[in-house]
Amino acid sequence: METNEKIREQIFEIIKNQLRDNNPPETKSTFERLRKQGFGDFQTRQMIGQCLAVELFDIIKFKKPYNKKRYIKNLLALPKDPFD
């Protein structure tokens, strides 16, 4: 299994937990909104995963704390890429 595939599986697991726990609730509302807009399940999880990856990158690379405000802002802006 490639590293990128392992990372994607872990990110998808975090998303699954966020959806199950409704924490933050914006993950679930974003998931439902994107699905209603016609995006597939996998594509929707990928987009949410991009928002999560932005946060994980800052935590790992720069030792910054989790930025929940930015994460939610990026979720609400989907399908726009969160890489600004």
C-alpha positions in Angstrom: 0.0 0.0 0.0 1.4 3.4 -1.0 1.9 6.1 1.6 -0.6 8.4 -0.1 -3.2 5.7 0.1 -2.5 5.1 3.8 -2.8 8.9 4.5 -6.1 9.1 2.6 -7.5 6.1 4.6 -6.6 7.9 7.8 -8.1 11.2 6.7 -11.3 9.4 5.6 -11.4 7.7 9.0 -11.3 11.1 10.7 -14.1 12.3 8.4 -16.1 9.2 9.2 -15.7 9.9 12.9 -16.6 13.6 12.5 -19.8 12.6 10.6 -20.7 10.0 13.1 -20.2 12.3 16.1 -21.5 15.4 14.4 -18.4 17.1 15.6 -17.9 19.6 14.2 -21.5 19.8 12.9 -20.2 21.8 9.8 -18.6 18.6 8.5 -22.0 16.8 8.3 -23.8 19.8 6.9 -21.1 20.3 4.3 -21.2 16.6 3.4 -24.9 16.7 2.9 -24.8 20.0 1.0 -22.2 18.7 -1.4 -24.0 15.4 -2.0 -27.2 17.4 -2.8 -25.1 19.5 -5.3 -24.4 16.2 -7.1 -21.0 15.3 -5.9 -20.4 11.6 -5.3 -19.6 10.2 -1.9 -15.9 9.6 -2.6 -15.5 13.1 -4.2 -17.2 14.7 -1.3 -14.9 13.0 1.2 -11.9 14.0 -0.9 -13.0 17.7 -0.7 -13.6 17.6 3.0 -10.3 15.7 3.3 -8.5 18.6 1.6 -9.7 20.9 4.3 -8.5 18.5 6.9 -5.2 18.1 5.2 -4.6 21.8 5.4 -4.9 21.6 9.2 -2.9 18.5 9.6 -0.1 20.0 7.5 0.2 23.0 9.7 0.1 20.8 12.9 2.8 18.4 11.6 5.0 20.7 9.6 4.9 23.9 11.6 3.8 22.6 15.1 0.8 25.0 15.0 -2.4 24.2 17.0 -5.5 23.0 15.2 -7.3 25.9 13.7 -11.0 25.0 14.0 -12.1 28.4 12.7 -10.1 28.0 9.5 -11.2 24.4 9.1 -14.9 25.4 9.3 -14.4 28.4 7.0 -12.8 26.1 4.4 -15.6 23.5 4.8 -18.2 26.2 4.2 -16.4 27.4 1.1 -16.4 24.0 -0.6 -16.3 23.1 -3.4 -13.8 25.9 -3.7 -10.3 24.6 -3.0 -9.0 25.4 0.6 -5.5 26.3 -0.6 -5.6 30.1 -0.6 
